[in-house]
Amino acid sequence: MSVLTDFYRCPRAEGKVCCICHQLSKPHELYEKDDCLHFYEGMQGAVTFLIKMSDIQKDDPPVFLKKGGSSALFPVCDSLFKFLNGISFMQAINEGLPFNSEGFYDADEKMLAEIEKSFTKKDFSLTNLPNIDFYSINDDDIPAVLSDNEGAQVGFASSNIKHFEEIDSLITSYL
């Protein structure tokens, strides 16, 4: 579990990771229940992200999701490190970076094909939230594609106005 320990040691990590709709528990708020370590609340408590106690000794354990009122666990990410990256990227899109799409756009098949062609896909994703894949053109931008059985949406952000406008132009050309 060194990944979570190291993450907590980062300056301001607790208040900076997806505080809009999700909340990373502070170290003293972590709790064990149903043989799982609960470390992250989502959607005003409707979901909890957790690590199975049987995986707790792993440096980088997989992360699961438990929906309120259910005992079923759903895999979210095969790595806590990748999960924290994904959640941090979503925070960047949801107001964390100065230039962001201020929401998500519906994506059709043409837009998704262009994203696959034009962007580099990151080596991590999140599942069952809906599924979220992350991309980039430059190292300071973050396009994300959220998809489920109902369709897909795209959101994006950058710390560089020129790079943001490049992505915005490409995405909005398909709207």
LOMI-31676 format. One record per residue (C-alpha): residue number from 1; residue in one letter; z, y, x. Coordinates in pm, 1 decimal. Each point is the difference from the previous one (the first is absolute). Layout:
N
+-----+------+----------+----------+----------+
: seq : type :       up :    north :     east :
+-----+------+----------+----------+----------+
: NUM :    a :        Z :        Y :        X :
...
+-----+------+----------+----------+----------+
//
This chain:
175
+-----+------+----------+----------+----------+
: seq : type :       up :    north :     east :
+-----+------+----------+----------+----------+
:   1 :    m :      0.0 :      0.0 :      0.0 :
:   2 :    s :    -40.1 :    226.7 :    297.9 :
:   3 :    v :   -288.3 :    176.6 :   -178.5 :
:   4 :    l :    228.3 :    137.8 :   -271.8 :
:   5 :    t :    275.0 :     82.0 :    249.4 :
:   6 :    d :   -246.8 :    188.2 :    220.2 :
:   7 :    f :   -143.7 :    179.9 :   -301.5 :
:   8 :    y :    342.7 :    124.8 :   -108.0 :
:   9 :    r :     48.7 :    140.3 :    349.2 :
:  10 :    c :   -309.4 :    222.5 :    -37.1 :
:  11 :    p :     87.2 :    364.2 :    -62.5 :
:  12 :    r :      9.3 :     76.4 :   -372.4 :
:  13 :    a :   -147.2 :   -340.2 :    -94.2 :
:  14 :    e :    224.2 :    -39.9 :   -303.5 :
:  15 :    g :   -114.8 :    315.8 :   -176.9 :
:  16 :    k :   -365.3 :     -4.8 :     96.7 :
:  17 :    v :   -127.9 :   -335.0 :   -124.5 :
:  18 :    c :   -139.5 :      3.8 :   -350.4 :
:  19 :    c :    271.3 :    206.6 :   -156.8 :
:  20 :    i :   -232.1 :     97.3 :   -285.6 :
:  21 :    c :     -0.6 :   -323.8 :   -198.6 :
:  22 :    h :    173.2 :   -240.7 :    237.6 :
:  23 :    q :    320.6 :     25.2 :    196.7 :
:  24 :    l :     93.8 :   -169.6 :    326.3 :
:  25 :    s :    366.7 :    -96.8 :    -19.5 :
:  26 :    k :    231.1 :    151.7 :    255.9 :
:  27 :    p :    154.3 :   -256.8 :    234.6 :
:  28 :    h :    331.7 :      1.5 :   -190.1 :
:  29 :    e :   -185.9 :    -52.6 :   -332.0 :
:  30 :    l :   -169.6 :   -325.8 :    101.1 :
:  31 :    y :    123.1 :   -289.9 :   -206.0 :
:  32 :    e :    -41.4 :   -374.2 :    -25.1 :
:  33 :    k :    -67.6 :   -156.5 :   -338.3 :
:  34 :    d :   -162.7 :   -327.8 :   -102.9 :
:  35 :    d :    -38.4 :   -102.8 :    365.8 :
:  36 :    c :   -201.3 :    314.8 :     83.0 :
:  37 :    l :     66.6 :    325.2 :    184.6 :
:  38 :    h :    -94.8 :    289.3 :   -229.0 :
:  39 :    f :   -107.5 :    301.8 :    206.1 :
:  40 :    y :   -241.3 :    209.6 :   -203.8 :
:  41 :    e :     -7.0 :    108.9 :   -364.4 :
:  42 :    g :   -320.2 :     90.6 :   -179.0 :
:  43 :    m :   -109.9 :    173.3 :   -317.9 :
:  44 :    q :    346.5 :    126.4 :    -91.7 :
:  45 :    g :    155.3 :   -343.8 :     49.2 :
:  46 :    a :   -265.4 :   -197.3 :   -190.7 :
:  47 :    v :    -85.1 :   -193.6 :    316.7 :
:  48 :    t :    189.5 :    -96.1 :    313.2 :
:  49 :    f :   -145.4 :    -86.6 :    338.1 :
:  50 :    l :    188.5 :   -264.0 :    189.3 :
:  51 :    i :     14.0 :   -247.9 :    282.5 :
:  52 :    k :    103.5 :   -359.1 :    -54.8 :
:  53 :    m :    324.8 :    -82.2 :    177.5 :
:  54 :    s :   -171.9 :   -307.7 :    146.2 :
:  55 :    d :   -234.2 :    245.0 :    183.1 :
:  56 :    i :    268.9 :    248.5 :    103.1 :
:  57 :    q :     18.0 :   -118.2 :    363.5 :
:  58 :    k :   -371.9 :     59.7 :     52.2 :
:  59 :    d :    -84.8 :    318.3 :    189.7 :
:  60 :    d :   -271.7 :     87.8 :   -250.6 :
:  61 :    p :     59.2 :   -188.7 :   -327.2 :
:  62 :    p :   -228.3 :      2.3 :   -305.6 :
:  63 :    v :     79.3 :    233.6 :   -289.9 :
:  64 :    f :     18.3 :   -101.1 :   -365.5 :
:  65 :    l :     12.0 :    185.9 :   -329.4 :
:  66 :    k :    229.7 :    -75.9 :   -290.9 :
:  67 :    k :    -68.9 :    164.8 :   -334.5 :
:  68 :    g :    297.4 :    107.4 :   -209.5 :
:  69 :    g :    129.5 :   -270.0 :   -230.9 :
:  70 :    s :   -194.9 :   -277.6 :    173.3 :
:  71 :    s :    111.1 :   -248.5 :    260.7 :
:  72 :    a :   -355.5 :    -57.4 :    128.2 :
:  73 :    l :    -85.8 :    122.0 :    350.2 :
:  74 :    f :   -347.8 :    129.6 :     80.1 :
:  75 :    p :   -127.8 :     33.3 :    357.6 :
:  76 :    v :    -76.8 :    360.8 :     94.3 :
:  77 :    c :    -62.2 :    -16.1 :    373.3 :
:  78 :    d :     21.1 :   -267.9 :    267.3 :
:  79 :    s :    179.8 :    240.1 :    233.0 :
:  80 :    l :    279.2 :    253.9 :    -43.3 :
:  81 :    f :   -165.4 :    218.9 :    264.4 :
:  82 :    k :   -326.6 :      0.6 :   -193.9 :
:  83 :    f :    187.5 :     64.2 :   -326.6 :
:  84 :    l :    173.1 :    306.0 :    147.2 :
:  85 :    n :   -336.5 :    124.3 :    129.6 :
:  86 :    g :   -156.9 :    -45.7 :   -342.4 :
:  87 :    i :    284.0 :    175.9 :   -180.5 :
:  88 :    s :    -11.8 :    282.6 :    254.8 :
:  89 :    f :   -375.1 :     33.7 :    -54.8 :
:  90 :    m :     51.9 :     19.4 :   -375.9 :
:  91 :    q :    260.4 :    273.3 :     56.4 :
:  92 :    a :   -254.5 :    191.2 :    209.1 :
:  93 :    i :   -251.5 :    -16.8 :   -284.9 :
:  94 :    n :    264.5 :     92.5 :   -258.7 :
:  95 :    e :     80.4 :    336.7 :    163.4 :
:  96 :    g :    115.1 :   -102.6 :    348.6 :
:  97 :    l :   -300.3 :    150.0 :    177.1 :
:  98 :    p :   -109.9 :    360.6 :    -53.8 :
:  99 :    f :   -348.9 :    -89.3 :   -122.9 :
: 100 :    n :      0.1 :   -266.8 :   -269.4 :
: 101 :    s :   -200.8 :    -98.9 :   -304.2 :
: 102 :    e :    289.6 :     94.4 :   -229.8 :
: 103 :    g :    -42.2 :   -323.5 :   -189.7 :
: 104 :    f :   -239.8 :   -288.2 :    -18.3 :
: 105 :    y :   -361.2 :    -12.0 :   -117.9 :
: 106 :    d :   -154.4 :   -284.6 :   -195.1 :
: 107 :    a :   -229.5 :   -195.5 :    230.3 :
: 108 :    d :   -314.7 :   -180.8 :   -106.4 :
: 109 :    e :   -181.6 :   -274.0 :    193.8 :
: 110 :    k :   -229.8 :    249.9 :    176.0 :
: 111 :    m :    294.8 :    203.7 :    127.4 :
: 112 :    l :    182.7 :   -312.4 :    116.0 :
: 113 :    a :   -311.3 :   -122.2 :    183.1 :
: 114 :    e :    -33.1 :    337.3 :    174.8 :
: 115 :    i :    365.7 :     -9.0 :    104.3 :
: 116 :    e :    -46.7 :   -349.4 :    145.0 :
: 117 :    k :   -309.0 :    120.6 :    186.9 :
: 118 :    s :    125.5 :    339.3 :    122.5 :
: 119 :    f :    369.3 :    -58.9 :     73.1 :
: 120 :    t :    189.2 :   -235.1 :    228.9 :
: 121 :    k :    237.9 :   -227.7 :   -188.5 :
: 122 :    k :    357.8 :    -10.9 :    132.5 :
: 123 :    d :    147.2 :   -336.8 :     96.6 :
: 124 :    f :    265.4 :     16.0 :   -272.7 :
: 125 :    s :      7.8 :     21.9 :   -376.1 :
: 126 :    l :    248.2 :    -28.4 :   -285.3 :
: 127 :    t :    -40.0 :   -241.2 :   -289.8 :
: 128 :    n :    131.8 :    -29.7 :   -354.8 :
: 129 :    l :     69.3 :    373.4 :    -34.9 :
: 130 :    p :   -316.4 :      4.3 :    -79.1 :
: 131 :    n :   -184.6 :   -109.7 :    313.7 :
: 132 :    i :    -28.8 :    286.2 :    248.2 :
: 133 :    d :   -241.6 :      3.8 :    292.8 :
: 134 :    f :     11.4 :    276.4 :    260.5 :
: 135 :    y :   -287.7 :    149.0 :    198.2 :
: 136 :    s :    -79.7 :    278.8 :    244.3 :
: 137 :    i :   -285.2 :    192.5 :    153.5 :
: 138 :    n :    215.0 :    198.1 :    242.2 :
: 139 :    d :    352.2 :    -74.3 :    121.9 :
: 140 :    d :    146.2 :    281.4 :   -211.7 :
: 141 :    d :   -133.4 :   -103.9 :   -340.6 :
: 142 :    i :    102.5 :   -260.7 :   -255.6 :
: 143 :    p :   -225.4 :   -113.0 :   -280.6 :
: 144 :    a :    152.7 :   -271.3 :   -222.8 :
: 145 :    v :   -160.4 :   -218.4 :   -265.5 :
: 146 :    l :    227.4 :   -124.9 :   -277.1 :
: 147 :    s :   -148.4 :   -284.9 :   -200.9 :
: 148 :    d :     97.4 :   -247.2 :   -268.0 :
: 149 :    n :   -166.1 :   -181.7 :   -290.0 :
: 150 :    e :    -47.2 :    331.3 :   -181.5 :
: 151 :    g :   -201.4 :    174.2 :    273.3 :
: 152 :    a :     48.6 :    204.3 :    314.9 :
: 153 :    q :    114.2 :    344.0 :    106.3 :
: 154 :    v :    -26.3 :    194.0 :    325.0 :
: 155 :    g :    242.6 :    251.4 :    150.0 :
: 156 :    f :     -9.0 :    159.0 :    342.6 :
: 157 :    a :    166.6 :    246.8 :    233.4 :
: 158 :    s :    -30.0 :    150.1 :    344.9 :
: 159 :    s :    188.0 :    233.6 :    228.4 :
: 160 :    n :   -333.1 :    161.8 :     96.0 :
: 161 :    i :   -185.6 :    214.0 :   -256.7 :
: 162 :    k :   -342.9 :    -83.7 :    144.9 :
: 163 :    h :     66.3 :   -373.6 :    -18.4 :
: 164 :    f :    144.3 :     34.8 :   -350.1 :
: 165 :    e :   -311.3 :    186.0 :   -116.7 :
: 166 :    e :   -220.5 :   -270.2 :    153.5 :
: 167 :    i :    172.0 :   -271.2 :   -205.6 :
: 168 :    d :     22.1 :    221.1 :   -309.3 :
: 169 :    s :   -373.0 :     69.5 :     13.8 :
: 170 :    l :    -83.6 :   -368.6 :     30.0 :
: 171 :    i :    235.5 :   -109.7 :   -279.5 :
: 172 :    t :    -82.6 :    278.6 :   -245.2 :
: 173 :    s :   -373.9 :    -60.2 :     44.2 :
: 174 :    y :     57.9 :   -322.2 :   -198.8 :
: 175 :    l :    192.5 :    162.9 :   -285.7 :
+-----+------+----------+----------+----------+
//
